[in-house]
Amino acid sequence: MLTIDKLREFGAEVDEGLVRCMGKEEFYLMCVGKVTEDVRLSVLEEQLAKKDLDAAFETAHALKGMYTNLSLTPLSGPIIEMTELLRSRSDTDYTELLTQAKAQFEKLCSL
């Protein structure tokens, strides 16, 4: 079961996330729970494999907003970096950043 304490152990800036959720723990936990159901990280992986940098930027930017608004810092870090590279349409190897993001996503899902 997802708890505030588990999110803190994960590295989430829970207090910041709670401020954005009007201090309502139940609402915050529900929102974080929705993140674990989101499939856009897999979509981003497919877009990067196809070198569709425009679509990948849009997806990464949406993920960045979601992860950052909920202060899921371990997950938002690699996505923020990817978003900035994609913003400039940098045709680079995104494997390491994607691997980091997927590992943090799996950690979050296992809480």
C-alpha positions in Angstrom: 0.0 0.0 0.0 1.3 3.4 -1.0 2.0 5.7 2.0 3.5 9.1 2.7 6.4 7.4 4.5 7.2 5.1 1.6 7.2 8.0 -0.8 9.6 9.9 1.5 11.9 6.8 1.5 11.6 6.7 -2.3 13.0 10.3 -2.3 9.8 12.2 -3.2 9.6 15.7 -1.8 6.3 14.9 -0.2 5.8 18.2 1.6 6.1 20.1 -1.7 3.7 17.7 -3.3 1.2 18.0 -0.5 1.2 21.8 -0.8 0.2 21.4 -4.5 -2.6 19.1 -3.3 -3.9 21.5 -0.8 -2.5 19.5 2.1 -4.8 16.6 1.4 -2.8 13.4 1.9 -5.5 11.1 0.5 -5.7 13.2 -2.7 -1.9 13.3 -3.0 -1.7 9.5 -2.7 -4.5 9.1 -5.2 -2.6 11.3 -7.7 0.6 9.4 -7.2 -1.3 6.1 -7.6 -2.5 7.4 -11.0 1.1 8.0 -12.0 1.8 4.2 -11.5 -1.0 3.5 -14.0 0.3 5.9 -16.6 1.8 4.3 -19.8 3.4 7.3 -21.3 6.9 6.2 -20.3 6.5 3.2 -22.6 5.1 5.5 -25.3 8.2 7.7 -24.9 10.5 4.7 -25.3 8.7 3.8 -28.5 8.9 7.4 -29.8 12.6 7.6 -29.1 13.2 4.2 -30.8 11.5 5.6 -33.9 13.5 8.8 -33.6 10.2 10.8 -33.5 11.8 13.6 -31.5 8.8 16.0 -31.8 6.4 13.4 -30.3 9.0 12.4 -27.8 9.4 16.0 -26.6 5.6 16.3 -26.1 5.4 13.1 -24.2 8.5 13.9 -22.1 7.2 17.4 -21.3 3.9 16.0 -20.1 5.7 13.4 -17.9 7.9 16.2 -16.6 4.9 18.2 -15.5 3.1 15.3 -13.9 6.2 14.0 -12.0 7.4 17.5 -11.0 3.9 18.7 -9.8 3.8 15.6 -7.5 7.4 16.2 -6.4 8.5 12.7 -7.5 12.1 13.8 -7.6 13.9 10.5 -8.4 11.6 10.0 -11.3 11.5 13.6 -12.6 15.3 14.0 -12.7 16.0 12.0 -15.8 12.8 13.1 -17.4 13.7 16.8 -16.9 17.1 16.2 -18.5 15.5 14.3 -21.5 12.9 17.0 -22.0 15.6 19.7 -22.3 17.6 17.6 -24.8 14.4 16.9 -26.8 13.4 20.6 -26.7 16.5 21.3 -28.8 15.7 18.2 -30.9 19.0 16.7 -29.9 19.5 13.4 -31.8 21.4 11.7 -29.0 21.4 8.4 -27.3 18.6 8.6 -24.6 19.2 5.0 -23.4 20.8 5.9 -20.1 18.2 8.5 -19.1 15.4 6.2 -20.2 16.9 3.4 -18.2 17.1 5.6 -15.1 13.5 6.8 -15.5 12.2 3.3 -16.0 14.1 2.0 -12.9 12.6 4.8 -10.8 9.2 4.2 -12.2 9.4 0.5 -11.3 10.6 1.5 -7.8 7.6 3.8 -7.4 5.2 1.1 -8.6 6.6 -1.4 -6.1 5.9 0.9 -3.1 
